[in-house]
Amino acid sequence: MAEFIDRHASAVATELLAHFPGLVIEGARQVGKSTLATRIAEPDAVIRNLDHEQTRAAAAADPAGLVAEAGDRQLVIDEIQRLPELTLAVKAAIDANRRPGRFILTGSSSLLRVRGTADSLAGRVARLPLYGLSQGEVKGHRDDFADVVTRAPESISTATSTLARTDYAQLLAIGAYPDLRNASERIRSAWIDGYLQGIIGRDLPELRREVRPARTMSLLRTLAGRQSAELVKAKLAEETAVPPRTITGYLDLLQDVWLVASIPPWTPNIAKREIGRPKTIVIDSAVAMWLARLTPAQLTRLEYGEAFGALLEAFVAAELLRQHTWSTRRFDVFHYRDRSGDEVDLVLEFDDGSVVGVEVKSAMGFTAKQFRGLSRLRDRLGDRFLAGVVLNTGSTGYRYADRLFGAPVSALWDLGAGT
């Protein structure tokens, strides 16, 4: 039996259930949604899994009956996207009794976009995104980089690490799915192959009938080969043979099933927030490497430096998205490029408008050039700019200049561990 790893999202989920009639846990298949739901459920909760054909058939025949079956007990409905019309019965039950914690729903695709969803349950449920395991969860300590970098930015320069490039390459290859923590390379490859075939062959057609599996796989492989690159839809359509008129639909579907994520462009002027191209990442690094046909051994070689750098940046972005679920500081993740060509890989913007910039480099050392985009962003924003951090594969932290620091990538999950 696989080792159970405590999820940092558990405390957040419990807090939300104490205030809302229902909680929707959304995320990719096999990231641990069902496990989390059962762990936070009340001891006498009624649990129904709609992946089971018999349960789904009964629910389809009598949605109100399935919801009423729990009575005063909590009802957990797993994989509700398999029967989205069931949301109407959940809505009616909540409107009749708004007692907190009545429902826990899990879904492997966005409930707002699933074809046939009768009601979004807006105002009745809280939503909790769940990604794969964060590095802090794997290590058994709380990881909250946003909190540390805003509360004690100077501590970044004290970070140390024993990880080398080969170690980071291995972390990328393992990815974040719980089932792959201790899998061999051969087993990992077979698991990912079956996993993607299941999503492409079953889940996506349930969301949209006209999906073509070959086009979906071609699109995924191209995105994986361009981890962290800005998205140019016309070029993507040309290279994948996906018609330009449908490319947006395919990308939306891949986001709906949590295979890819979009990192939107950031600008200091909120009125222009949507100007510029988003970056797109395949969220799980193991899946990205499988799609791009890359191995850990290849990533340790200098000729694969560009691929390693792109995968490492996407890995950092995904770790920040995971931490976003439980962070004590609410933030959004963007990337930045201005008209003069200055760039910052990732920008964290907080509720008060303050900003932290993050650059990700595969090199072991720090150079002035690596801090150029961060320096100019700091000078432009003034007091709004809290800190700029260059993360690399070195072993020690570094103070470069006012509010500008360097640190190993592992500082993302090791800094402030246990606090």
C-alpha positions in Angstrom: 0.0 0.0 0.0 1.3 3.5 -0.9 2.4 5.6 2.0 -0.1 8.3 3.0 1.2 11.8 2.9 -0.6 14.5 4.8 -1.9 17.2 2.6 -1.5 20.8 3.5 -4.9 21.5 1.9 -6.6 19.5 4.7 -6.7 22.3 7.2 -8.0 24.8 4.5 -10.7 22.3 3.5 -11.9 21.8 7.1 -12.0 25.5 7.6 -14.1 26.0 4.5 -16.5 23.2 5.4 -17.2 24.9 8.7 -18.6 27.9 6.9 -20.1 26.7 3.6 -22.8 24.2 2.9 -20.6 22.5 0.4 -17.0 22.1 -0.7 -15.8 21.3 -4.3 -12.4 19.8 -4.5 -11.1 20.2 -8.1 -8.0 18.9 -9.7 -6.5 16.4 -12.1 -7.2 12.7 -11.8 -5.0 10.8 -9.4 -3.7 13.8 -7.4 -5.5 12.7 -4.2 -8.9 14.4 -4.3 -10.8 11.3 -3.2 -8.3 10.5 -0.5 -8.5 14.1 0.8 -12.3 14.0 0.7 -12.5 10.8 2.8 -9.9 12.1 5.2 -11.8 15.3 6.0 -15.3 13.7 5.8 -17.3 13.2 9.0 -17.1 9.6 10.4 -20.6 8.7 9.4 -20.6 10.5 6.0 -22.3 8.8 3.0 -19.8 8.4 0.2 -20.8 7.9 -3.4 -18.4 7.5 -6.3 -19.8 8.3 -9.8 -17.0 6.5 -11.5 -18.9 3.4 -10.5 -21.4 2.7 -13.3 -24.1 1.3 -10.9 -24.0 4.3 -8.6 -24.0 6.7 -11.6 -27.0 4.9 -13.2 -29.0 5.2 -9.9 -28.1 8.8 -9.5 -29.1 9.6 -13.1 -32.5 7.9 -12.5 -33.2 9.7 -9.2 -30.9 12.6 -8.5 -33.0 13.9 -5.7 -33.2 10.5 -4.2 -29.4 10.1 -4.1 -29.0 13.5 -2.4 -31.8 12.7 0.1 -30.3 9.3 0.9 -27.8 10.9 3.3 -30.5 12.4 5.4 -28.8 14.5 8.1 -25.4 13.0 7.4 -22.7 14.5 5.2 -22.7 13.4 1.6 -19.5 13.0 -0.4 -20.0 12.7 -4.2 -16.8 11.7 -5.9 -16.1 12.6 -9.6 -19.3 14.7 -10.0 -18.3 15.7 -13.5 -19.5 12.2 -14.6 -23.1 13.4 -13.9 -23.1 17.2 -13.9 -26.9 17.4 -13.9 -26.7 16.2 -10.3 -25.7 19.7 -9.2 -29.3 20.8 -9.5 -30.4 18.4 -6.8 -27.5 19.5 -4.6 -28.5 23.1 -5.1 -32.1 22.3 -4.1 -30.9 20.5 -1.0 -28.6 23.4 0.0 -31.4 26.0 -0.5 -33.6 23.9 1.8 -31.0 23.7 4.5 -27.8 25.8 4.4 -26.2 24.0 7.3 -22.4 24.1 6.9 -20.5 21.0 5.7 -23.4 19.1 4.2 -21.6 18.2 0.9 -18.1 17.4 -0.3 -17.9 17.1 -4.1 -14.8 16.2 -6.1 -14.3 16.8 -9.8 -11.5 16.1 -12.3 -12.7 19.0 -14.5 -14.0 22.5 -13.9 -17.6 22.3 -12.7 -18.3 25.6 -14.4 -17.4 24.3 -17.8 -18.6 20.7 -17.9 -21.2 20.1 -20.5 -24.6 19.4 -18.9 -23.9 21.2 -15.6 -27.3 22.3 -14.4 -26.0 24.7 -11.8 -22.6 26.1 -10.9 -23.5 26.2 -7.2 -22.2 29.7 -7.0 -22.7 31.2 -3.6 -23.4 27.8 -2.1 -20.1 26.0 -2.2 -16.4 26.9 -1.7 -13.9 25.7 -4.3 -10.5 24.2 -3.4 -8.0 23.5 -6.1 -5.8 20.4 -5.4 -2.7 19.7 -7.4 -0.2 16.9 -7.0 2.1 16.7 -4.0 4.3 19.7 -3.3 7.9 19.2 -2.3 7.1 20.4 1.2 4.3 17.8 1.5 6.7 15.1 0.4 9.3 16.2 3.0 6.6 16.5 5.7 6.8 20.2 6.4 4.8 23.2 5.5 6.0 25.1 2.4 4.9 28.7 2.0 7.4 30.7 -0.1 5.0 33.7 -0.5 4.7 34.1 3.3 8.5 33.8 3.9 9.5 36.2 1.1 7.0 38.9 2.2 7.6 38.5 5.9 11.4 38.0 6.0 12.9 38.6 2.6 16.5 38.9 3.9 16.3 35.2 5.0 16.4 34.2 1.3 20.1 35.0 1.2 20.8 32.5 4.0 19.3 29.6 2.1 21.4 26.5 1.5 20.9 23.3 -0.4 22.6 19.9 -0.9 20.8 19.3 -4.2 22.8 19.3 -7.5 21.6 19.4 -11.1 21.2 15.7 -11.2 18.9 15.8 -8.1 16.7 18.5 -9.7 16.5 16.4 -12.9 15.3 13.5 -10.8 12.7 15.6 -9.0 11.4 16.7 -12.4 11.2 13.1 -13.6 9.3 11.9 -10.5 6.7 14.6 -10.8 3.9 15.2 -8.3 1.4 12.3 -8.7 1.3 10.3 -5.4 1.3 7.0 -7.3 4.7 7.8 -8.9 6.6 8.7 -5.8 8.5 5.4 -5.6 8.0 4.1 -9.2 10.8 3.0 -11.4 11.4 4.8 -14.7 9.7 1.9 -16.6 6.7 1.9 -14.4 6.4 5.7 -14.4 6.4 5.7 -18.2 3.7 3.0 -18.4 1.6 4.8 -15.8 1.8 8.1 -17.6 1.0 6.5 -20.9 -2.2 4.9 -19.5 -3.1 8.0 -17.6 -3.1 10.2 -20.7 -4.8 7.7 -22.8 -7.6 7.5 -20.2 -8.0 11.3 -20.1 -7.8 11.8 -23.8 -10.0 8.8 -24.7 -12.7 9.2 -22.0 -12.6 12.4 -20.0 -12.2 14.9 -22.9 -14.9 13.4 -25.1 -17.3 13.7 -22.1 -16.6 17.4 -22.0 -16.8 17.9 -25.8 -17.8 15.2 -28.3 -15.8 16.5 -31.3 -12.3 16.0 -29.6 -9.9 14.1 -31.7 -7.3 12.1 -29.6 -4.5 12.4 -32.1 -4.8 16.2 -32.3 -4.9 16.4 -28.5 -1.8 14.3 -28.1 0.0 16.4 -30.7 -0.9 19.6 -28.9 0.2 18.2 -25.6 3.6 17.1 -27.0 4.2 20.5 -28.5 3.3 22.3 -25.3 5.6 20.0 -23.3 8.4 20.8 -25.8 7.9 24.5 -25.1 7.5 24.5 -21.4 7.3 28.0 -20.0 7.1 29.6 -23.5 4.7 32.3 -24.4 1.6 31.0 -26.2 1.3 31.9 -29.9 -1.9 30.2 -31.0 -1.5 30.6 -34.7 2.0 29.0 -34.6 0.8 26.3 -32.3 -2.1 25.4 -34.7 0.3 25.4 -37.6 2.7 23.0 -35.9 0.1 20.6 -34.5 -2.4 20.4 -37.4 -5.1 21.5 -35.1 -7.4 24.0 -37.0 -6.9 27.6 -35.8 -10.7 27.9 -35.2 -10.5 25.0 -32.6 -7.1 25.6 -31.0 -8.6 27.7 -28.2 -11.2 25.0 -27.5 -8.5 22.3 -27.2 -6.4 24.5 -24.9 -9.4 25.2 -22.7 -10.2 21.5 -22.4 -6.6 20.7 -21.3 -6.9 23.3 -18.6 -10.3 22.0 -17.6 -8.8 18.6 -16.8 -5.8 20.2 -15.1 -3.2 18.9 -17.5 -2.0 22.4 -18.4 -2.1 25.8 -16.7 -1.9 29.3 -18.1 0.4 31.9 -16.6 -1.1 35.3 -17.6 0.9 38.4 -18.5 1.4 41.0 -15.8 1.5 44.8 -16.1 1.7 47.5 -13.4 -1.3 49.1 -15.1 -4.4 47.0 -14.1 -6.4 48.5 -17.0 -4.0 46.6 -19.3 -3.9 43.3 -17.5 -4.9 41.2 -20.4 -2.4 42.7 -22.9 0.3 40.3 -23.9 0.5 36.5 -24.3 0.2 34.0 -21.5 2.7 31.3 -20.8 1.5 27.8 -20.9 2.9 24.9 -18.8 2.2 21.2 -18.6 1.6 21.2 -14.9 3.2 17.9 -13.9 6.9 17.8 -14.8 7.0 14.0 -15.1 4.2 14.2 -17.7 6.0 17.0 -19.5 9.2 15.0 -19.7 7.3 11.9 -20.9 5.6 13.9 -23.6 8.9 15.6 -24.7 10.7 12.2 -24.6 13.3 13.4 -22.1 15.1 11.5 -19.4 16.9 12.6 -16.2 20.2 11.5 -17.7 19.6 13.8 -20.7 18.8 16.8 -18.6 22.2 16.5 -16.8 24.0 17.1 -20.1 24.9 20.6 -21.3 23.3 20.3 -24.7 20.0 19.9 -23.0 20.5 23.1 -21.0 17.6 25.0 -22.6 15.1 22.1 -22.1 16.3 21.8 -18.5 15.8 25.5 -17.8 12.3 25.5 -19.3 11.3 22.5 -17.3 12.8 23.9 -14.1 10.9 27.2 -14.6 7.6 25.3 -15.1 8.4 23.2 -12.1 8.8 26.3 -9.9 5.5 27.8 -11.3 3.7 24.6 -10.5 5.1 24.5 -7.0 3.8 28.1 -6.4 0.4 27.1 -7.7 0.3 24.2 -5.3 1.4 26.4 -2.4 -1.3 28.9 -3.4 -3.9 26.6 -2.1 -2.8 26.9 1.6 -0.6 30.0 1.6 -1.3 32.5 4.4 -0.8 35.2 1.8 -3.3 35.4 -1.1 -1.5 35.9 -4.4 -1.8 35.4 -8.1 1.0 34.2 -10.4 1.9 36.1 -13.6 4.9 36.5 -15.9 6.2 39.9 -17.1 7.6 41.3 -20.3 7.7 45.0 -21.2 8.1 46.6 -24.6 11.8 47.1 -24.1 12.3 43.4 -23.7 12.9 43.2 -20.0 11.4 40.0 -18.6 10.7 38.4 -15.2 9.8 34.7 -15.3 7.2 34.8 -12.6 5.5 37.7 -10.7 3.6 37.1 -7.5 1.0 39.9 -6.9 -0.7 40.2 -3.5 -4.0 41.7 -2.6 -2.5 45.0 -1.6 -0.8 45.4 -5.0 2.7 44.5 -3.7 4.9 42.3 -5.9 7.6 39.7 -5.7 9.5 38.8 -8.8 11.1 35.3 -9.4 13.7 34.4 -12.0 14.5 30.7 -12.5 18.0 29.7 -13.8 19.5 26.3 -14.4 23.0 27.6 -13.7 24.8 27.2 -10.4 26.1 30.7 -10.1 24.7 34.2 -10.1 25.5 37.0 -12.6 24.4 40.6 -12.8 22.5 39.8 -16.1 20.2 37.5 -14.2 19.0 40.3 -12.0 18.5 42.9 -14.8 14.7 42.3 -15.2 14.2 42.2 -11.5 16.3 45.4 -11.0 14.3 47.3 -13.5 11.0 46.1 -12.2 12.1 47.2 -8.7 13.0 50.6 -9.9 9.7 51.0 -11.8 7.5 49.9 -8.9 9.3 51.5 -6.0 7.7 50.5 -2.6 5.3 48.1 -4.3 8.3 45.8 -5.0 8.9 43.7 -2.0 11.7 41.4 -3.3 13.2 39.9 -6.4 14.6 36.4 -6.2 16.8 34.5 -8.7 16.4 30.7 -8.0 19.2 28.5 -9.4 20.8 25.0 -8.9 23.6 26.3 -6.7 24.1 25.5 -3.0 24.0 28.9 -1.2 21.9 32.0 -1.0 23.1 35.5 -2.1 22.3 39.1 -1.5 22.8 41.0 -4.8 21.4 44.5 -4.0 18.5 46.3 -2.4 15.6 43.8 -2.2 17.3 41.5 -4.7 18.4 38.0 -3.6 19.6 34.7 -5.0 18.8 31.3 -3.6 18.7 27.6 -4.5 15.5 26.4 -6.1 14.9 24.2 -3.0 14.5 27.4 -1.0 11.0 27.4 -2.5 10.0 24.6 -0.1 12.7 24.6 2.5 12.7 28.2 3.7 10.7 28.6 6.8 10.0 24.9 7.0 7.9 24.0 10.1 7.0 27.6 10.9 
